[in-house]
Amino acid sequence: MTKPIVISVAGEPQGVVVPNGQDFRFMAVKLGVFPLDGRIFQSIDAARAAAEAVVEGATELANSFEPNDGNDSGLVA
């Protein structure tokens, strides 16, 4: 059996890829990359690039929100 290969982004493990014939199947270990879980990639580099894109996209989205100033006025719950 072939060992899984860890896919990290910015030093944080996000998932692993396991050989799937000529391809690699991604198995997510962090919630942020679950959209990639089970996807097949042609290479380890392609899986890593996809994980980086998902993580970086989530970071960009989070940074696009206004900082919390502690004032909840105007928010509807």
Residue, then its C-alpha position, 0 to 999 in steps of 0.5 A: m500500500t502506498k502512503p498518503i502524501v500530505i498537502s500543506v498550505a502555509g505550513e498547515p496540513q490541509g489534506v492528503v492525496v492518495p494514488n488512484g491509478q494514474d491520478f491522485r484522490f484528495m482527502a481533506v483533513k481541514l474544514g476549509v478544504f472540504p470542497l476538494d474532498g474526494r476530487i481527483f487530480q492529475s498530479i500532487d502539484a495540481a492538488r496542492a495548487a487547488a488547496e492553496a487556491v481554496v485557502e487563499g480564497a477563504t482568507e481573501l473573503a475573510n479579509s474583505f469584511e470590515p473589522n469588528d469595532g465592538n459595536d453591533s448597532g445596525l446588525v440584525a440577528 
